[in-house]
């Protein structure tokens, strides 16, 4: 008895979980699937636009049966190619709603030519018109034509999901994406429009686009007597920022350390002519460190190496 009860309880839990997953719909995914299904259906309409029944007497078939253009045969051909075989979601949606496609094809197509609007938005209600979101298709901030005032993305836009909150594009911030973020300044703004442009690279914040419009200079830059942010040349500092066998290369707002030439023992720039001293095995020739000649043995006319005794050669 206890064992039977346990089996019953387990089956109940599995059923509950499966029902729960059914009702907690992912509307973003469903809308995406619906859009793909409709797009493929529309492609099928285009593909079959110039076809006919394919029989030997098309005129008779269309006169006795119906025109291929609006026939059930054409509808079936379109539906067969509406989903990829590997797309479970698309095939499942098509199987559940095949009657809706038949209804639209035979009764609604003329009055409702936009299949996506009729099927995805108004009939199975998994999508919303562009610029709206959520179960009731509420209008996004900024209006349906320019969600988030054209400076961001509305969460759930075009689906029955989301909360409508704006995710602002780079350079914009705030609930309505009308404010400029740090590193940007307002070129133009009113209650419904905002244009933010990037500050000069030397600025943290600014009022305009030049290095004279900075409110604060970035690290690696400093304010000159005229109030402009100019580059700090770290390579001219008394304390050397690089290792002994490297030279300092200044860049805008920063610097980098580069390896000296192999002929140098310390250097002040690239190349063998910028050495502070020559490395072992190198010598200074007119200000350039060049590799010293290695000892090459010399031989006399008798084939004896210079400096070697003839007796030693004869022994060999």
C-alpha positions in Angstrom: 0.0 0.0 0.0 2.8 2.4 0.9 4.6 1.5 -2.3 1.5 2.2 -4.4 1.1 5.6 -2.7 4.7 6.5 -3.4 4.3 5.7 -7.1 1.1 7.7 -7.2 2.8 10.7 -5.5 5.8 10.5 -7.9 3.5 10.6 -10.9 1.6 13.5 -9.5 4.8 15.5 -9.0 6.0 14.8 -12.6 2.6 15.8 -14.0 2.6 19.0 -11.9 6.1 19.9 -13.1 5.2 19.3 -16.7 2.1 21.4 -16.4 4.1 24.2 -14.7 6.6 24.3 -17.5 3.8 24.5 -20.0 2.2 27.5 -18.4 5.4 29.4 -17.7 5.8 30.3 -21.3 9.0 31.8 -22.7 7.2 34.4 -24.9 10.4 35.8 -26.4 11.2 32.4 -27.7 7.7 31.7 -28.8 7.5 35.0 -30.7 10.8 34.3 -32.4 9.5 30.8 -33.4 6.3 32.3 -34.7 8.2 35.0 -36.7 10.4 32.3 -38.3 7.4 30.2 -39.1 5.6 33.1 -40.8 8.7 34.1 -42.7 9.1 30.6 -44.1 5.4 30.5 -44.9 5.8 33.8 -46.9 8.8 32.4 -48.7 6.7 29.4 -49.6 4.1 31.7 -51.1 6.7 33.3 -53.3 8.2 30.0 -54.3 4.9 28.6 -55.4 3.6 31.8 -57.0 4.2 30.7 -60.6 3.3 27.0 -60.2 0.2 25.0 -61.1 -1.3 21.6 -60.3 1.4 20.0 -62.4 -1.0 17.7 -64.3 -1.5 17.2 -68.0 -4.5 19.4 -68.3 -4.1 22.4 -65.9 -7.0 24.4 -67.5 -9.4 21.6 -66.9 -8.2 21.0 -63.3 -8.6 24.6 -62.4 -12.0 24.8 -64.0 -13.3 21.7 -62.3 -11.4 21.8 -59.0 -10.3 25.3 -58.1 -7.5 27.7 -59.0 -4.1 26.5 -57.8 -3.4 29.9 -56.5 -5.9 29.5 -53.6 -6.0 25.7 -53.5 -5.5 23.4 -50.6 -2.8 21.6 -52.5 -0.7 24.8 -52.7 -1.4 25.4 -49.0 -0.1 21.9 -48.1 3.0 22.4 -50.3 3.8 25.7 -48.4 3.2 24.1 -45.0 5.5 21.2 -45.8 8.4 23.7 -46.1 7.4 26.0 -43.3 9.7 24.4 -40.7 13.1 22.8 -40.8 13.0 19.2 -39.7 15.5 19.9 -36.9 13.3 22.7 -35.4 11.2 21.0 -32.8 9.7 24.4 -31.6 8.6 25.4 -35.1 7.1 22.0 -36.0 5.3 21.8 -32.6 3.8 25.3 -33.2 2.7 24.4 -36.7 1.1 21.1 -35.6 -0.9 22.9 -32.8 -2.1 25.7 -35.1 -2.5 24.1 -38.6 -6.2 24.9 -38.5 -5.4 28.6 -38.0 -3.3 28.6 -41.2 -6.2 26.9 -43.1 -8.6 29.5 -41.7 -6.4 32.4 -42.8 -5.7 30.8 -46.2 -9.4 30.2 -47.1 -11.2 32.9 -45.2 -9.0 35.7 -43.8 -6.2 36.2 -46.3 -8.0 38.9 -48.3 -9.1 40.9 -45.3 -5.9 40.3 -43.3 -3.0 40.1 -45.7 -0.4 40.5 -43.0 -0.1 36.9 -41.7 2.3 37.8 -38.9 0.0 40.4 -37.5 -3.1 38.1 -37.8 -1.5 34.9 -36.6 1.3 35.8 -34.1 -0.1 39.0 -32.6 -3.9 38.7 -32.8 -4.7 35.0 -32.9 -2.2 33.0 -30.8 -1.0 36.2 -29.0 2.7 35.4 -28.6 4.0 38.7 -30.2 3.2 42.4 -30.0 3.4 45.1 -32.6 6.9 46.7 -32.8 7.4 49.3 -30.0 5.2 47.5 -27.5 5.7 44.7 -24.9 4.2 42.5 -22.3 0.9 40.5 -22.0 -1.2 43.6 -22.9 1.2 45.0 -25.5 1.9 48.2 -23.6 3.7 50.9 -25.5 7.5 51.3 -24.9 8.9 54.4 -23.3 9.4 57.0 -26.0 6.5 55.6 -28.2 6.2 52.7 -30.6 8.0 54.5 -33.5 11.1 55.4 -31.4 11.3 53.1 -28.4 13.6 54.6 -25.7 13.7 57.7 -27.8 15.8 56.0 -30.4 18.7 55.6 -28.0 18.2 52.2 -26.5 16.3 48.9 -26.6 12.9 48.3 -24.9 12.9 45.0 -22.9 10.4 42.7 -24.5 9.9 44.9 -27.6 7.6 43.1 -30.0 6.8 40.2 -27.7 4.4 39.4 -24.9 7.3 39.3 -22.5 9.6 41.9 -20.8 9.0 44.9 -18.5 9.6 47.7 -21.0 12.7 49.0 -19.3 15.2 50.7 -21.6 18.7 49.4 -22.1 20.5 52.5 -23.3 23.0 52.5 -26.2 26.6 53.5 -25.5 26.8 57.2 -24.6 23.3 57.4 -23.1 21.8 56.7 -19.7 18.8 57.3 -17.5 15.3 55.8 -17.5 14.4 57.4 -20.8 17.9 57.2 -22.5 17.9 61.0 -22.8 20.9 61.7 -20.6 24.5 61.6 -21.7 26.9 59.3 -19.8 30.4 60.2 -18.7 32.7 60.8 -21.6 29.9 62.2 -23.7 28.3 65.7 -24.1 24.9 66.8 -25.2 24.9 68.2 -28.7 21.1 68.6 -28.9 18.2 67.8 -26.6 14.5 68.4 -26.0 11.8 66.5 -24.2 11.7 63.7 -26.8 15.1 63.8 -28.5 18.7 63.7 -27.4 22.0 63.5 -29.3 25.1 62.7 -27.3 28.6 62.9 -28.8 31.9 61.6 -27.5 34.3 63.9 -25.6 37.9 64.4 -26.6 40.0 61.5 -25.5 41.7 63.6 -22.9 38.4 64.3 -21.0 36.6 62.4 -18.3 33.6 64.7 -18.6 33.2 67.7 -21.0 30.9 70.4 -22.4 32.1 70.0 -26.0 34.2 68.0 -28.4 37.7 69.5 -28.0 40.5 69.1 -25.4 39.6 72.7 -24.3 36.1 71.6 -23.3 37.1 69.2 -20.6 35.7 69.5 -17.1 38.3 67.0 -15.9 41.4 65.6 -17.5 41.9 61.8 -17.8 44.9 60.1 -16.2 47.9 60.6 -18.4 46.8 64.2 -19.3 47.2 67.5 -17.5 45.7 71.0 -17.7 47.9 73.6 -19.3 47.9 77.3 -18.6 45.1 77.8 -21.2 42.8 75.3 -19.5 43.3 72.6 -22.2 44.1 69.0 -21.4 47.5 68.0 -22.9 49.4 64.8 -22.9 51.9 64.1 -20.1 55.2 62.8 -21.5 56.0 60.1 -19.0 59.3 59.4 -20.9 60.8 62.7 -19.8 60.3 62.1 -16.1 63.4 61.9 -14.0 62.5 58.4 -12.7 62.8 56.0 -15.6 59.5 54.1 -16.1 61.1 51.2 -18.0 63.7 48.5 -17.3 67.4 48.9 -18.0 67.3 47.2 -21.4 64.2 49.0 -22.6 63.4 52.4 -23.9 60.2 54.5 -23.2 57.8 55.3 -26.1 55.3 58.0 -25.3 51.7 57.7 -26.5 48.7 59.9 -26.1 47.7 59.7 -22.4 50.1 56.8 -21.7 53.5 55.2 -22.7 54.9 51.8 -23.5 58.3 50.1 -22.9 60.1 48.6 -25.9 63.1 46.3 -26.0 66.5 47.8 -27.0 68.4 46.5 -30.0 70.4 43.4 -29.2 73.7 45.4 -29.7 72.8 47.8 -26.9 73.4 47.8 -23.2 70.7 50.3 -22.4 69.3 52.6 -25.0 67.2 55.8 -25.6 65.3 54.5 -28.7 65.0 51.9 -31.4 68.0 50.8 -33.4 71.7 50.1 -32.9 72.5 53.9 -33.2 70.4 54.7 -30.1 72.5 52.7 -27.6 73.8 54.2 -24.3 76.6 51.6 -24.5 77.4 48.6 -26.6 76.7 45.1 -25.3 79.4 42.5 -25.0 80.5 41.3 -28.4 79.6 44.6 -30.0 81.7 47.7 -30.7 81.0 51.3 -31.4 81.5 52.3 -35.0 80.6 55.9 -35.8 77.9 55.9 -33.1 76.4 52.5 -34.1 77.0 49.3 -32.1 78.1 46.6 -34.6 79.0 43.0 -33.9 82.8 42.4 -33.4 84.6 40.3 -36.0 85.2 36.8 -34.6 88.8 35.3 -34.8 89.2 33.6 -38.2 92.2 31.3 -38.4 94.8 32.2 -41.1 97.0 29.8 -43.0 100.4 30.3 -44.8 101.4 28.9 -48.2 102.3 25.5 -46.6 98.9 25.1 -45.1 100.1 25.8 -41.5 97.9 28.0 -39.4 99.6 31.2 -38.6 101.1 31.1 -35.1 101.3 27.3 -35.1 104.8 25.6 -35.1 105.8 23.6 -38.2 106.9 20.8 -36.1 103.5 20.4 -34.6 102.0 20.3 -38.1 104.5 17.7 -39.3 103.6 15.5 -36.3 100.0 15.6 -37.5 
